[in-house]
Structure formats: structure tokens, C-alpha cells
Amino acid sequence: MKDEDRLTIAGIEFRSRLWVGTGKYKDFIETQKAIEASGAEVVTVAVRRVNIVDRKSENLLDYLSPQKYKILPNTAGCYTVEEALRYARLARAAGISDMVKLEVIGDEKTLFPDTAGLIEAAKILVKEGFIVLPYTNDDPVVAKRLVDVGCPAVMPLAAPIGSGLGIRNPYNLKILMESVKVPVIVDAGVGTASDAALAMEYGAAGVLMNTAIAGAKDPILMAEAMKYAVWAGRLAYRAGRIPRKLYATASSPIEGML
Amino acid sequence: MRITVNGEAREITEGQSVASLLSELGIQDERVAVELNLTILKREYFKQTLLRDGDRVEVIGFIGGGRGLGYEG
């Protein structure tokens, strides 16, 4: 992305508009290669108990250096406000940054967010000085509430996590983007490159994905595809698409025809 | 003396510090957070904090995860 088109959230400048998760890869080498190929600068990680039984097991951060990447801890797997707060605070104590991707999950089957809990948890964490990036649904009103409590960006889903269904409700997503003044990162549900490009064409500031890359037959190739898709979508958004018309408009002049 | 570390019972010596426990477990402390009896213990207190019988210690780090449920360590 060109320098003048950097994404800025809470005063932090991001080189890449593609953000990626680090789960579901075969091993750390594949994780590292795919993330390298994606060109992503932000990588999300989960917060879990350290394996104290097998200390020979390797650490993800040996493969993704915090000097090179912005490590974004999430509260994945948290179903209550209390749980999400606990994980967010632990993530900060582990000492990477004040940024947290806040998830409060409301339903096991769909992994849809519990938006009431999300707003409540966001409010508390913002007061504690966190930079809260909330995983939310595509509801514009909820997005506004999240901004009201101090979130410097919102991360609505395109479709259920890991579903690969693409953008299921493009009009809501567009309304959401027009309803808030903060960057909107489309998070979850992207299945292939065109989905990511579409999200960017609608005006998303970025796209976060994991399964679409990690679950592809060739994750490294898909990571590269996503890099170009996000880039192309962003350029198209800035360029401004032509209006849709029902009938043809000739591209070649009639003048000079025999 | 018996404590619980990440849900597992563990025998430790009297007067052992949190820092000493981490080093015994082979854990580099710059990448983890420690919760002692549900309260986060700041890194600067690892050395001076001595463990007591029945303490519940959680040692937390980062693992691969991005969307939804992360992988269990």
C-alpha cells in the first residue's frame, strides 16, 4: 500500500490492511510462511495456559517476532464479560501491548458475538486504558455503541467465523461503514480472495481472516492471493466504481462509421 | 508444600518464589503473565513474591489462534 494510504487506529500506523490469525495451521513453519506471503503486519494470537508438562514444545512467538509483527491478543473462547476481562488483562500483563481484540461469544454453534456483553466489556477495558478492537456483528447500531464507549475501530463479521460464506449482508455492512467514523475491519467469514476484495470495495479499512488462508489446500498461495485481493479492493474503492446501468453505453464513438 | 499450577498439583519447597517456580518450569518470564489466586501478579514482583501452601498459580502465554476458539496449548 502506498505511504499516503496508511491505516491508522488510535495513533498506531499499520502498513498492511490485511490482518491474519495464527490458528489452524499444520505447524509453526507453515504459519510463518503463510503470514510472510500475506504481507500482513498484524497477527492475532490466543491467550492460553502455558504448557508446563512439555517444555520442549516450541513457542509461536519464536516464529513470529514481536519486533516484526504487531501481535494482537484476542479473547477468543470467552463467553462472559468476566472471562473476557480476565483474558484481556492477562494478555496485557504478558506484556505485548495495550491492544486487544475483544470477543465475547454469545452462541456456541454460530460463534456470534454477545453484543450486550461486548459493549459492557469494551467500556470497562477502555477505562482501564486498553485499545479495544471489538469483534461484533454487522449491526450498525451496536457498532455506534461500541464507538460511543471508546473503541477506536470496529470489527464486524462478514459471516460466521470459519464458515467461508463471504459477505452475507453487504447492505448492512455498508450502512455500518457509513454509520461510524472509525475504521471498520471486516472480521470473519471470508472464504476466498473475491470476498476480501469486495469487503474492501465496500469501504472496509481492512480485513481480518484466519481459516480462509489456513484452511486452503495451499495456505501460502492463498495468503498471497489475499494480499493482492485486499490491495486491489482498496485501490478500486479509492478509484470509485462506475454506476450500475441497465442498458449498454457504447465505449466506441459512433462518429466516423461507414 | 502443595500448590496448583495451571490446574496441576505440584510439590514445591517452602519459601519458593514465583520467579524460582518459573525457572524450574523452564519458562522465560518475559512472554508470560502470572495470575496468583485469581489476581494478576506484575512481573516486577515475581522475585519477591513467595508461594504459600494451597496457592493457585496460572501461567499464561500466547498461542496460535485468530478466529473464534483458539487452539488449546
Interface residues (C-beta under 8 A of the other chain):
Chain A: V20 G21 T22 G23 K24 Y25 F28 T31 V43 T44 V45 A46 V47 R48 R49 V50 N51 I52 V53 R55 N59 L60 L61 I71 P73 N74 A76 G77 R89 L90 A91 R92 A93 A94 G95 I96 E103 I105 L111 I161 G162 D187 A188 L208 M209 N210 T211 A214
Chain B: V5 N6 G7 E8 L25 G26 I27 E30 R31 V32 A33 V34 E35 I40 K42 R43 E58 V59 I60 G61 F62 I63 G64 G65 G66 R67 G68 L69 G70 Y71 E72 G73
